[in-house]
């Protein structure tokens, strides 16, 4: 978030709205002690789902070639990741004192 805020300020764009955030990696590190805090490891441990990777060639095609199909595949993959994160948060929010009655954290 600090990086994003700094870039928005640098480019003269409006700041992000003030929102409470939850760092799911920190939640996993502090509450689960898995040793590996990747989204793949966390969802596997919690039995939430399975995380699928992105073929490295897709990143190359999207970044270097401007391939719209590759970019679209990466966007869809990231959308699935966000849904997985939401499921992880829903599953683990009871273990974090940072949550308030509205479901927000910190």
C-alpha positions as CSV (number, residue, x, y, z in Angstrom):
1,X,0.0,0.0,0.0
2,X,2.8,2.5,0.7
3,X,4.2,1.9,-2.8
4,X,0.8,2.5,-4.4
5,X,0.2,5.6,-2.3
6,X,3.6,7.0,-3.2
7,X,3.0,6.4,-7.0
8,X,-0.4,8.0,-6.8
9,X,1.1,11.1,-5.1
10,X,3.9,11.2,-7.6
11,X,1.6,11.1,-10.6
12,X,-0.8,13.7,-9.0
13,X,-3.6,11.2,-8.8
14,X,-6.2,11.2,-6.0
15,X,-5.3,9.1,-3.0
16,X,-6.9,5.8,-2.3
17,X,-9.9,5.9,0.0
18,X,-9.2,5.3,3.6
19,X,-10.0,1.6,4.2
20,X,-9.1,-1.0,6.7
21,X,-6.9,-3.7,5.3
22,X,-6.1,-7.2,6.2
23,X,-2.7,-8.7,5.3
24,X,-3.6,-12.4,4.7
25,X,0.1,-13.2,4.5
26,X,0.7,-11.8,8.0
27,X,-2.4,-13.5,9.2
28,X,-1.0,-16.9,7.9
29,X,2.4,-16.2,9.3
30,X,1.2,-15.2,12.8
31,X,-1.7,-17.6,13.2
32,X,-0.9,-20.6,11.1
33,X,2.9,-20.9,11.3
34,X,3.1,-22.8,8.0
35,X,6.6,-22.0,7.0
36,X,5.5,-21.1,3.5
37,X,2.9,-18.3,3.2
38,X,2.1,-18.5,-0.5
39,X,-1.6,-18.4,-1.4
40,X,-1.2,-21.9,-2.8
41,X,0.1,-23.2,0.5
42,X,-2.5,-21.4,2.6
43,X,-5.5,-22.5,0.5
44,X,-4.2,-26.1,0.5
45,X,-3.7,-26.1,4.2
46,X,-7.2,-24.8,4.9
47,X,-8.8,-27.1,2.4
48,X,-10.4,-24.0,0.8
49,X,-9.5,-24.9,-2.8
50,X,-6.5,-25.5,-5.0
51,X,-4.5,-22.7,-6.5
52,X,-3.4,-23.0,-10.1
53,X,-0.3,-21.4,-11.5
54,X,0.2,-19.3,-14.6
55,X,2.4,-20.7,-17.3
56,X,5.6,-18.5,-17.5
57,X,5.1,-18.2,-21.2
58,X,1.8,-16.3,-20.6
59,X,3.7,-13.7,-18.6
60,X,6.2,-13.4,-21.4
61,X,3.6,-13.1,-24.1
62,X,1.6,-10.5,-22.2
63,X,4.6,-8.4,-21.1
64,X,6.8,-8.6,-24.1
65,X,4.5,-9.3,-27.0
66,X,1.4,-7.4,-25.9
67,X,-0.6,-10.6,-26.4
68,X,-4.2,-9.8,-25.5
69,X,-5.2,-13.4,-25.0
70,X,-2.3,-14.0,-22.6
71,X,-3.2,-10.8,-20.7
72,X,-6.8,-11.9,-20.5
73,X,-5.8,-15.3,-19.1
74,X,-3.6,-13.6,-16.5
75,X,-6.4,-11.3,-15.5
76,X,-8.8,-14.2,-15.1
77,X,-6.2,-16.0,-13.0
78,X,-5.8,-13.0,-10.7
79,X,-9.6,-12.7,-10.4
80,X,-9.7,-16.3,-9.1
81,X,-6.9,-15.5,-6.7
82,X,-8.9,-12.6,-5.3
83,X,-11.9,-15.0,-4.8
84,X,-9.5,-17.5,-3.1
85,X,-8.3,-14.7,-0.8
86,X,-11.8,-13.8,0.1
87,X,-12.5,-17.5,1.1
88,X,-9.3,-17.6,3.2
89,X,-10.3,-14.4,5.0
90,X,-13.8,-15.7,5.6
91,X,-12.4,-19.0,7.0
92,X,-9.8,-17.3,9.2
93,X,-11.3,-14.0,10.3
94,X,-12.4,-15.6,13.7
95,X,-8.7,-16.1,14.5
96,X,-7.8,-12.4,14.2
97,X,-8.6,-9.8,16.9
98,X,-8.1,-7.2,14.1
99,X,-11.6,-7.8,12.8
100,X,-14.4,-5.6,14.0
101,X,-18.1,-6.2,13.9
102,X,-18.2,-5.0,10.3
103,X,-15.8,-7.6,9.0
104,X,-13.0,-5.1,8.5
105,X,-9.5,-5.3,9.9
106,X,-7.0,-2.8,11.3
